[in-house]
Amino acid sequence: MVSKRAGEIMIPLENYPHIPYWFTLRQAVAEMEKSEIKHKDKTSLPRSLLVFDEKYQLLGIVRRRDILRGLEPKFMKTMPASSRGQLFDVEIDPDLVELSAGKIAKAMQEQAEQQVSEVMQPIVSTADINDHVAKLVYKMVSRELNLIPVVNGSSIVGVVRSVDVFHEVANILL
């Protein structure tokens, strides 16, 4: 079986959720919550959003975990990891979880107003529209990526997700 190229397995840019860099974390969460990716007769939820500037140049990717990290209250970021766990330790005080959760929720509301650009990941690799699946596997594995933007010349035309690459590898092997 001949392996496919990035352009054959990519999700076209217009079908993948993306936002401008000035969106807040709250707006990014809203975009993720309402987005669905329809690709090859399957529907899935996005794990990340592409982030663009005003000239529609790709700046980065914001993943769910980047958003969650950005929402972490400032007072927790300065605490040692061992102390963070104690905020939810019901053996210390059964009411501690409720007290902590309320304080954390309020702090998360405040953190949600920061811009996506403060937590997004830079683009570390792109794939050419004509790259073979083997090259996509190499890039994803060597750089620990779950998503690679696909370019045609200097234009972003889509994205390839690790799940789509894995599916193509399965087709080769099975």
ROSEZA-96759 format. One line per field, with one value per atom (N, C-alpha, C): y, x negated, z; residue number from 1. Coordinates in steps of 0.02 Angstrom, whole numbers, plus 50000, padded with zeros to 5 digits. Layout:
N
north Y|...
east X|...
up Z|...
n NUM|...
END
This chain:
174
north 49940|50000|50062|50110|50172|50219|50247|50294|50359|50389|50452|50511|50567|50630|50673|50722|50766|50796|50819|50851|50805|50740|50691|50674|50683|50665|50724|50784|50843|50864|50901|50936|51005|51025|51092|51146|51199|51254|51279|51285|51311|51264|51202|51153|51142|51178|51170|51235|51231|51292|51333|51398|51444|51511|51547|51609|51660|51724|51774|51775|51798|51797|51840|51888|51932|51903|51846|51815|51799|51803|51785|51709|51685|51613|51594|51638|51625|51615|51658|51651|51588|51569|51508|51447|51447|51393|51388|51446|51447|51418|51437|51412|51336|51311|51239|51202|51230|51197|51193|51241|51241|51207|51194|51168|51092|51069|50999|50994|50942|50932|50874|50888|50836|50819|50756|50736|50662|50649|50581|50542|50570|50538|50526|50561|50556|50626|50630|50693|50686|50736|50735|50806|50811|50875|50897|50962|50985|50980|50963|50964|51029|51066|51129|51175|51238|51290|51321|51337|51374|51448|51483|51554|51595|51644|51686|51759|51797|51870|51905|51972|52010|52000|51980|51968|51895|51858|51787|51745|51765|51726|51683|51620|51574|51590|51602|51619|51559|51518|51464|51420|51377|51330|51334|51335|51333|51268|51227|51162|51168|51118|51117|51126|51089|51093|51161|51196|51265|51311|51302|51343|51328|51264|51245|51272|51268|51295|51371|51404|51476|51497|51452|51467|51454|51420|51405|51471|51477|51538|51555|51619|51641|51616|51616|51595|51522|51481|51411|51401|51444|51439|51449|51488|51503|51452|51408|51357|51297|51266|51203|51150|51104|51052|51014|51001|50964|51003|51069|51110|51115|51112|51115|51058|50999|50941|50947|50981|50989|51033|51073|51114|51071|51008|50964|50902|50905|50847|50846|50801|50797|50766|50733|50705|50761|50814|50871|50906|50920|50954|50938|50906|50888|50948|51007|51066|51101|51077|51110|51110|51056|51053|51107|51116|51167|51237|51250|51316|51329|51279|51286|51295|51255|51257|51326|51356|51423|51475|51473|51521|51511|51448|51433|51454|51441|51460|51536|51573|51647|51669|51639|51657|51637|51580|51558|51608|51636|51687|51746|51766|51822|51803|51743|51720|51712|51699|51688|51749|51807|51868|51881|51839|51849|51824|51851|51834|51765|51733|51667|51670|51726|51732|51721|51730|51721|51647|51602|51531|51486|51513|51471|51444|51390|51360|51385|51400|51422|51363|51378|51327|51303|51239|51212|51173|51157|51119|51126|51124|51121|51064|51043|50991|51021|51002|51022|50979|51007|50972|50905|50900|50840|50793|50807|50763|50696|50642|50574|50562|50514|50496|50479|50445|50427|50490|50543|50605|50636|50631|50657|50619|50552|50512|50536|50544|50566|50633|50682|50748|50745|50707|50703|50669|50615|50577|50616|50643|50676|50741|50773|50837|50832|50771|50758|50802|50800|50841|50798|50827|50795|50827|50883|50921|50957|50954|50990|51030|51096|51136|51114|51114|51095|51158|51165|51224|51204|51250|51245|51310|51306|51367|51402|51463|51500|51506|51471|51475|51413|51424|51370|51347|51283|51257|51207|51184|51135|51111|51058|51027|50951|50919|50846|50829|50789|50767|50699|50684|50619|50562|50572|50519|50502|50552|50540|50504|50523|50490|50417|50407|50339|50296|50325|50288|50266|50310|50293|50239|50242|50190|50123|50125|50064|50035|50078|50054|50021|50044|50015|49947|49943|49883|49828|49847|49796|49775
east 49958|50000|49956|49972|49934|49958|49909|49928|49953|49998|50028|49984|50004|49969|50011|49979|50012|50076|50073|50132|50192|50179|50234|50267|50231|50261|50274|50255|50263|50336|50348|50412|50402|50442|50433|50440|50402|50401|50471|50514|50581|50623|50602|50639|50608|50554|50522|50529|50549|50562|50499|50506|50450|50476|50431|50450|50394|50409|50356|50319|50258|50216|50243|50284|50309|50370|50395|50451|50428|50475|50461|50465|50440|50447|50520|50561|50634|50662|50642|50665|50638|50577|50548|50587|50604|50643|50711|50742|50807|50801|50747|50737|50726|50688|50677|50742|50780|50842|50894|50893|50943|50919|50853|50825|50829|50840|50836|50796|50756|50717|50749|50772|50800|50748|50726|50672|50682|50688|50694|50749|50808|50868|50864|50818|50814|50817|50844|50847|50808|50767|50728|50725|50701|50693|50620|50608|50539|50501|50438|50394|50354|50357|50320|50353|50331|50354|50292|50298|50245|50253|50197|50199|50166|50203|50180|50173|50134|50130|50179|50176|50224|50215|50156|50143|50153|50183|50198|50135|50084|50022|50026|50010|50014|49960|49980|49934|49919|49970|49960|50021|50018|50072|50085|50148|50166|50203|50176|50204|50248|50289|50330|50287|50232|50191|50158|50144|50118|50169|50231|50286|50294|50295|50303|50245|50185|50126|50134|50158|50168|50222|50270|50324|50305|50250|50228|50218|50250|50244|50171|50156|50088|50064|50108|50087|50066|50093|50074|50007|49992|49930|49869|49877|49821|49814|49864|49862|49820|49786|49752|49804|49785|49832|49864|49826|49853|49909|49904|49955|50018|50011|50070|50117|50090|50132|50170|50141|50174|50236|50242|50302|50365|50355|50412|50412|50373|50365|50421|50469|50527|50510|50453|50432|50410|50383|50364|50426|50473|50536|50587|50643|50693|50721|50720|50747|50695|50635|50580|50592|50618|50629|50678|50733|50782|50752|50715|50684|50633|50591|50539|50570|50621|50652|50682|50713|50742|50690|50636|50581|50548|50539|50507|50551|50616|50662|50661|50660|50657|50592|50538|50473|50469|50500|50501|50540|50593|50632|50587|50545|50499|50447|50418|50367|50395|50460|50491|50490|50473|50471|50404|50354|50290|50295|50252|50253|50224|50250|50226|50151|50128|50058|50011|50036|49994|49983|50024|50017|50008|50014|50009|49938|49934|49870|49850|49786|49763|49765|49766|49763|49691|49680|49612|49598|49651|49642|49704|49694|49749|49735|49786|49780|49797|49761|49778|49837|49879|49938|49920|49858|49835|49794|49786|49749|49784|49745|49772|49788|49832|49851|49789|49740|49679|49644|49643|49612|49654|49720|49764|49753|49746|49733|49668|49616|49551|49558|49591|49597|49637|49692|49734|49698|49664|49629|49569|49528|49467|49480|49536|49551|49609|49634|49689|49750|49773|49829|49891|49948|50011|50045|50018|50048|49993|49995|49946|49983|49970|50000|49971|50013|49992|49988|49932|49922|49919|49941|49933|49899|49835|49796|49788|49812|49808|49876|49925|49993|50010|50041|50068|50132|50137|50196|50235|50207|50241|50198|50221|50184|50188|50137|50138|50132|50179|50179|50146|50119|50087|50137|50200|50250|50258|50253|50259|50197|50139|50077|50079|50101|50105|50152|50208|50256|50222|50182|50147|50095|50060|50013|50049|50107|50147|50166|50185|50202|50143|50083|50023|50009|50018|49999|50051|50114|50167|50198
up 50000|50000|50000|49958|49953|50009|50044|50098|50067|50104|50081|50099|50073|50086|50133|50163|50212|50184|50122|50091|50084|50082|50075|50141|50196|50261|50306|50285|50327|50334|50385|50393|50364|50315|50286|50340|50332|50382|50398|50349|50362|50405|50412|50453|50522|50537|50602|50641|50705|50743|50754|50745|50756|50781|50816|50849|50841|50852|50852|50919|50919|50979|51035|51021|51074|51110|51088|51124|51196|51242|51311|51319|51375|51389|51392|51419|51422|51352|51305|51236|51203|51219|51192|51218|51282|51310|51275|51264|51229|51158|51124|51056|51056|51103|51107|51124|51168|51189|51133|51088|51034|50970|50966|50904|50900|50839|50821|50757|50752|50691|50654|50594|50551|50498|50499|50453|50435|50371|50346|50382|50382|50411|50487|50520|50593|50622|50682|50718|50783|50798|50860|50888|50949|50981|50974|50968|50961|51027|51022|51081|51084|51028|51025|50975|50978|50931|50899|50835|50802|50820|50828|50847|50792|50767|50712|50733|50693|50704|50657|50657|50617|50542|50520|50449|50430|50475|50466|50459|50495|50500|50562|50555|50612|50663|50724|50779|50824|50835|50882|50887|50937|50951|51026|51045|51116|51127|51171|51187|51249|51260|51321|51383|51387|51448|51455|51399|51404|51436|51414|51442|51517|51534|51604|51646|51619|51655|51663|51612|51615|51664|51675|51722|51795|51805|51873|51911|51969|52008|52025|52026|52041|52108|52158|52225|52226|52180|52177|52141|52094|52056|52100|52152|52197|52253|52260|52313|52292|52340|52324|52305|52262|52239|52298|52349|52407|52441|52443|52475|52432|52366|52322|52337|52345|52359|52424|52472|52537|52533|52480|52472|52465|52444|52432|52477|52530|52574|52625|52614|52659|52726|52730|52795|52842|52814|52856|52882|52836|52854|52800|52818|52767|52729|52759|52726|52681|52684|52647|52572|52545|52473|52452|52488|52470|52475|52529|52537|52482|52469|52418|52349|52334|52268|52255|52305|52296|52282|52320|52311|52242|52224|52160|52102|52106|52053|52042|52096|52090|52057|52078|52049|51975|51957|51887|51844|51871|51835|51816|51863|51850|51798|51804|51757|51687|51681|51616|51571|51598|51558|51524|51538|51504|51431|51390|51319|51306|51255|51234|51217|51191|51171|51230|51292|51351|51368|51342|51360|51299|51239|51179|51169|51130|51113|51043|51034|50968|50919|50855|50803|50799|50810|50809|50745|50709|50647|50604|50539|50492|50444|50409|50358|50291|50241|50173|50150|50108|50083|50049|50024|49990|50033|50098|50142|50149|50147|50156|50230|50242|50310|50352|50322|50360|50387|50348|50372|50427|50422|50474|50539|50534|50594|50626|50586|50613|50649|50617|50648|50713|50712|50772|50829|50814|50867|50893|50847|50869|50906|50893|50925|50974|50985|51031|51016|50953|50930|50919|50932|50917|50856|50834|50779|50742|50676|50635|50583|50579|50525|50458|50407|50339|50297|50261|50219|50145|50105|50032|50012|49999|49989|50056|50059|50123|50158|50132|50161|50202|50259|50300|50266|50250|50215|50257|50312|50353|50410|50442|50497|50491|50515|50521|50595|50619|50689|50694|50753|50763|50753|50770|50761|50687|50643|50571|50544|50569|50549|50573|50635|50662|50620|50599|50557|50492|50462|50400|50412|50468|50485|50494|50526|50535|50467|50420|50353|50318|50332|50302|50334|50401|50437|50437|50435|50443|50377
n 1|1|1|2|2|2|3|3|3|4|4|4|5|5|5|6|6|6|7|7|7|8|8|8|9|9|9|10|10|10|11|11|11|12|12|12|13|13|13|14|14|14|15|15|15|16|16|16|17|17|17|18|18|18|19|19|19|20|20|20|21|21|21|22|22|22|23|23|23|24|24|24|25|25|25|26|26|26|27|27|27|28|28|28|29|29|29|30|30|30|31|31|31|32|32|32|33|33|33|34|34|34|35|35|35|36|36|36|37|37|37|38|38|38|39|39|39|40|40|40|41|41|41|42|42|42|43|43|43|44|44|44|45|45|45|46|46|46|47|47|47|48|48|48|49|49|49|50|50|50|51|51|51|52|52|52|53|53|53|54|54|54|55|55|55|56|56|56|57|57|57|58|58|58|59|59|59|60|60|60|61|61|61|62|62|62|63|63|63|64|64|64|65|65|65|66|66|66|67|67|67|68|68|68|69|69|69|70|70|70|71|71|71|72|72|72|73|73|73|74|74|74|75|75|75|76|76|76|77|77|77|78|78|78|79|79|79|80|80|80|81|81|81|82|82|82|83|83|83|84|84|84|85|85|85|86|86|86|87|87|87|88|88|88|89|89|89|90|90|90|91|91|91|92|92|92|93|93|93|94|94|94|95|95|95|96|96|96|97|97|97|98|98|98|99|99|99|100|100|100|101|101|101|102|102|102|103|103|103|104|104|104|105|105|105|106|106|106|107|107|107|108|108|108|109|109|109|110|110|110|111|111|111|112|112|112|113|113|113|114|114|114|115|115|115|116|116|116|117|117|117|118|118|118|119|119|119|120|120|120|121|121|121|122|122|122|123|123|123|124|124|124|125|125|125|126|126|126|127|127|127|128|128|128|129|129|129|130|130|130|131|131|131|132|132|132|133|133|133|134|134|134|135|135|135|136|136|136|137|137|137|138|138|138|139|139|139|140|140|140|141|141|141|142|142|142|143|143|143|144|144|144|145|145|145|146|146|146|147|147|147|148|148|148|149|149|149|150|150|150|151|151|151|152|152|152|153|153|153|154|154|154|155|155|155|156|156|156|157|157|157|158|158|158|159|159|159|160|160|160|161|161|161|162|162|162|163|163|163|164|164|164|165|165|165|166|166|166|167|167|167|168|168|168|169|169|169|170|170|170|171|171|171|172|172|172|173|173|173|174|174|174
END
